[in-house]
């Protein structure tokens, strides 16, 4: 019984010893092994063997790219304004031995190096340059960190400034400035739009006036051409048919009432009316002389019967004048009708 117990103890010791010699390292991990307190080797991912009670694992490191976000740190600009800057760091361990033995705490060392580098960079810039030069600050900060952390077995892949927070009073002043700039741009755009609208409206009015003037001009030209052609035809018809003076005088007299048909309280009689009346009188006188000559040629002698008194003589003269005027009007109407038929 005691022998069996001893065998079981020995088997347990052997199994424990064999298990302590095996080290399984996960992917993207690195184990630093020390032998008697001195660095010996870095175990790679997979199955590894060590000497029990002699070798031990000192540090377990993750070699994947890691993100480290620092807390906002106050930084003074060149124009003596305090701004809080928050950074984001992307780094990767390339040498597990150096990361474990060259620096005590590489994250704290990177954080402090980032703060000092930012203070040096921002201290040579004013606030406006700082807010507009993020890419320059990121590039310069990455170069400084990569150069300093290379001997620590760490590679800084990227550095980004997450936030730059100026003081509250500066924020309010910047908001007022941006609001004023927006109002200025809005006023300029509104003025430019109004100017363009007025220009287009003036151009449209100008084009409208030009087109209306051209239309009136063409209408007047066409109307004048029509009147000229009508007058030319009338003139040709009158001269072709050799209208006598009585017809022309009668047509002239027919136009006189139309001068007073426009609602005016008075109308002006042209100076040619006297000449027209002379023509009518001459025509009537010629007609009367012709009738006297005809009676003389026939051997007849026209005698005026004596009137009993002066009043009867006046009345007889008036009747004769009315009769002669009626005959002249009838003759003029016949001549006018004949001329109208010829012209038509």
C-alpha positions in Angstrom: 0.0 0.0 0.0 2.8 2.4 0.8 4.6 1.4 -2.3 1.5 2.3 -4.4 1.2 5.7 -2.8 4.9 6.4 -3.5 4.4 5.4 -7.1 1.5 7.8 -7.5 3.4 10.6 -5.9 6.3 10.1 -8.3 4.0 10.0 -11.3 2.4 13.3 -10.2 5.8 14.9 -9.8 6.8 13.8 -13.3 3.6 15.1 -14.8 3.9 18.4 -13.0 7.5 18.8 -14.1 6.7 18.0 -17.7 3.7 20.5 -17.7 5.9 23.2 -16.2 8.3 22.9 -19.1 5.6 23.6 -21.7 4.7 27.2 -22.6 2.0 27.9 -25.2 2.1 31.5 -26.5 -1.0 32.9 -28.2 -0.9 34.7 -31.6 0.3 38.3 -31.5 1.8 37.8 -28.0 5.4 37.7 -26.9 6.8 36.3 -23.6 10.1 37.4 -22.2 11.9 34.5 -20.4 14.5 35.1 -17.6 16.9 32.4 -16.4 18.0 33.0 -12.8 16.8 36.7 -13.2 18.6 37.4 -16.4 16.9 37.8 -19.8 17.4 34.7 -21.9 14.9 34.6 -24.8 11.5 35.9 -26.1 9.1 33.1 -26.8 7.2 33.3 -30.1 3.6 32.2 -30.7 3.0 28.5 -30.5 4.4 25.6 -28.3 7.6 26.4 -26.4 9.7 24.5 -23.7 11.4 26.0 -20.7 13.4 24.5 -17.8 11.2 24.3 -14.7 12.4 26.2 -11.6 15.1 27.8 -13.8 13.3 29.8 -16.5 10.4 32.1 -15.7 8.1 34.4 -17.7 9.0 38.0 -16.9 6.6 40.1 -19.2 3.8 39.3 -21.6 3.5 41.8 -24.4 0.9 42.4 -27.1 2.6 43.3 -30.4 -0.6 44.4 -32.2 -1.2 48.1 -33.0 -2.7 49.8 -30.0 -4.6 53.0 -29.5 -3.7 55.2 -26.6 -5.8 58.3 -25.8 -4.3 60.8 -23.4 -6.2 63.2 -21.2 -6.5 66.9 -22.2 -3.4 68.8 -21.3 -3.1 72.6 -20.9 -0.7 74.2 -23.4 0.2 77.9 -23.7 0.3 79.5 -27.2 2.5 82.3 -28.4 -0.1 84.9 -27.7 -0.4 83.7 -24.1 -3.6 81.8 -24.4 -4.1 78.5 -22.6 -5.7 75.8 -24.7 -6.5 72.2 -23.8 -5.2 69.6 -26.3 -6.3 66.0 -26.4 -4.3 63.6 -28.5 -4.8 60.0 -29.8 -1.7 57.8 -30.3 -1.4 54.7 -32.5 1.7 52.7 -31.6 3.1 49.1 -32.0 5.7 47.1 -30.1 8.4 46.0 -32.5 11.0 44.8 -30.0 9.5 43.1 -26.9 12.9 42.9 -25.1 13.6 46.7 -25.5 10.0 47.5 -24.5 10.4 45.5 -21.3 14.0 46.4 -20.4 14.8 49.8 -22.0 12.0 51.8 -20.3 10.1 51.2 -17.1 6.7 52.3 -18.3 6.6 53.0 -22.0 3.0 54.4 -22.0 3.8 56.9 -19.3 7.0 57.8 -21.1 5.1 58.3 -24.4 2.5 60.4 -22.7 5.0 62.7 -21.1 7.0 63.0 -24.4 3.8 63.9 -26.2 3.0 66.7 -23.7 6.5 68.2 -23.9 6.6 68.1 -27.7 3.2 69.7 -27.9 4.2 72.5 -25.6 7.3 73.2 -27.7 5.3 73.2 -31.0 2.2 75.2 -29.8 4.5 77.7 -27.9 5.8 79.0 -31.2 2.3 79.4 -32.8 -0.6 81.8 -32.1 -4.2 80.6 -31.5 -5.3 81.0 -35.1 -2.3 79.2 -36.5 -2.8 76.4 -34.0 -6.4 75.9 -34.9 -5.6 75.8 -38.7 -2.3 73.8 -38.5 -3.5 70.4 -37.2 -1.9 68.4 -40.0 1.5 70.2 -39.4 1.3 69.5 -35.7 0.4 65.8 -36.2 3.3 65.3 -38.6 5.9 67.0 -36.4 4.7 65.2 -33.3 4.9 61.8 -35.0 8.4 62.4 -36.2 9.6 63.4 -32.7 7.8 60.4 -31.0 9.0 57.9 -33.6 12.6 59.0 -33.2 12.5 58.9 -29.4 10.6 55.7 -29.0 12.7 53.7 -31.6 15.2 52.7 -28.9 12.3 51.5 -26.7 11.3 49.0 -29.3 8.1 50.9 -30.1 7.0 52.4 -33.4 4.6 55.3 -33.5 2.4 54.8 -36.6 0.1 57.8 -36.2 -0.6 60.8 -33.9 -3.9 62.7 -34.1 -5.0 65.8 -32.2 -8.6 64.9 -31.1 -9.5 68.3 -29.7 -8.2 71.8 -29.2 -10.3 73.7 -26.6 -9.6 77.4 -26.2 -11.0 79.3 -23.2 -14.7 80.1 -23.0 -14.2 83.8 -23.6 -12.1 83.1 -26.7 -14.8 80.7 -27.9 -17.5 83.4 -27.5 -15.3 86.0 -29.3 -14.7 83.5 -32.1 -18.4 82.7 -32.4 -19.2 86.4 -32.7 -16.5 86.8 -35.4 -17.8 83.9 -37.3 -21.4 85.2 -37.0 -20.2 88.6 -38.3 -18.5 87.0 -41.2 -21.6 85.0 -42.1 -23.7 88.1 -41.9 -21.2 90.0 -44.1 -21.3 87.2 -46.7 -25.1 87.1 -46.6 -25.3 90.8 -47.1 -22.9 90.7 -50.0 -24.8 87.9 -51.6 -28.1 89.7 -51.1 -26.6 92.9 -52.6 -25.2 91.0 -55.6 -28.5 89.3 -56.2 -30.4 92.6 -56.0 -27.9 94.2 -58.4 -28.3 91.3 -60.8 -32.1 91.6 -60.6 -32.0 95.3 -61.2 -29.7 94.8 -64.2 -31.9 92.2 -65.7 -35.1 94.2 -65.1 -33.5 97.3 -66.7 -32.3 95.2 -69.6 -35.8 93.8 -70.0 -37.4 97.3 -69.9 -34.8 98.5 -72.5 -35.6 95.6 -74.8 -39.3 96.2 -74.4 -39.0 99.9 -75.2 -36.8 99.1 -78.2 -39.3 96.5 -79.5 -42.3 98.8 -79.0 -40.5 101.7 -80.7 -39.6 99.4 -83.6 -43.2 98.2 -83.8 -44.6 101.8 -83.8 -42.0 102.7 -86.4 -42.9 99.8 -88.7 -46.7 100.5 -88.2 -46.2 104.2 -89.1 -44.0 103.3 -92.1 -46.7 100.8 -93.3 -49.5 103.3 -92.7 -47.5 106.1 -94.6 -46.9 103.7 -97.5 -50.6 102.8 -97.6 -51.6 106.5 -97.6 -49.0 107.3 -100.2 -50.3 104.5 -102.5 -53.9 105.6 -101.9 -53.1 109.3 -102.7 -51.1 108.1 -105.7 -54.0 106.1 -107.1 -56.5 109.0 -106.5 -54.1 111.5 -108.1 -53.6 109.2 -111.1 -57.4 108.6 -111.4 -58.2 112.3 -111.2 -55.6 113.3 -113.8 -56.5 110.3 -116.0 -60.2 111.3 -116.1 -59.4 115.1 -116.4 -61.8 116.2 -113.6 -63.0 119.9 -114.0 -62.8 122.6 -111.4 -66.4 122.2 -110.3 -65.8 118.6 -109.2 -62.7 119.5 -107.3 -64.3 122.4 -105.6 -67.3 120.3 -104.6 -65.0 117.6 -103.1 -63.2 120.3 -101.2 -66.4 121.6 -99.8 -67.4 118.0 -98.8 -64.3 117.7 -96.6 -65.1 120.9 -94.6 -67.7 119.2 -92.2 -65.2 116.5 -91.3 -62.9 119.2 -89.8 -65.6 120.0 -87.2 -66.5 116.4 -86.4 -63.8 116.0 -83.7 -65.7 117.5 -80.8 -63.9 120.8 -80.8 -65.7 124.0 -79.9 -64.1 125.8 -82.8 -62.3 124.9 -86.0 -60.0 126.7 -88.3 -61.0 127.3 -92.0 -57.9 126.9 -94.2 -56.8 129.7 -96.4 -57.4 127.7 -99.5 -61.1 128.0 -98.9 -61.2 131.4 -100.5 -59.5 130.1 -103.6 -62.0 127.2 -103.7 -64.9 129.6 -103.4 -63.4 131.6 -106.3 -63.2 128.4 -108.3 -66.8 127.6 -107.6 -67.9 131.2 -108.4 -65.8 131.1 -111.5 -67.4 127.8 -112.5 -70.9 129.2 -111.9 -70.0 132.4 -113.8 -68.7 130.4 -116.7 -72.0 128.4 -116.7 -74.1 131.6 -116.7 -72.0 133.2 -119.5 -72.3 130.1 -121.6 -76.1 130.1 -121.3 -76.2 133.8 -122.3 -74.0 133.2 -125.2 -76.2 130.3 -126.3 -79.3 132.5 -126.1 -77.6 135.2 -128.2 -76.6 132.7 -130.8 -80.2 131.5 -131.1 -81.3 135.1 -131.8 -83.1 135.4 -128.6 -82.7 138.4 -126.3 -83.3 137.9 -122.7 -85.1 140.7 -121.0 -85.8 141.1 -117.4 -89.3 142.0 -116.7 -89.6 145.2 -114.8 -90.4 144.8 -111.1 -93.0 146.8 -109.5 -90.7 148.1 -106.7 -87.4 147.8 -105.0 -88.6 145.1 -102.6 -89.8 142.9 -105.4 -86.5 143.4 -107.2 -84.6 142.2 -104.2 -86.8 139.2 -103.7 -86.5 138.3 -107.4 -82.7 138.6 -107.1 -82.7 136.3 -104.1 -84.8 133.7 -105.9 -82.6 133.8 -108.9 -79.5 133.4 -106.7 -81.1 130.4 -104.9 -82.0 128.9 -108.2 -78.6 129.4 -109.6 -77.0 127.9 -106.4 -79.3 124.9 -106.5 -78.5 124.3 -110.1 -74.8 124.6 -109.4 -75.0 122.2 -106.5 -76.9 119.7 -108.6 -74.3 120.0 -111.3 -71.5 119.6 -108.8 -73.1 116.5 -107.3 -73.5 114.9 -110.7 -69.9 115.6 -111.6 -68.8 114.2 -108.2 -70.8 111.1 -108.7 -69.4 110.6 -112.1 -65.9 111.1 -110.8 -66.5 108.6 -108.0 -67.7 106.0 -110.5 -64.6 106.7 -112.6 -62.2 106.5 -109.7 -64.0 103.4 -108.2 
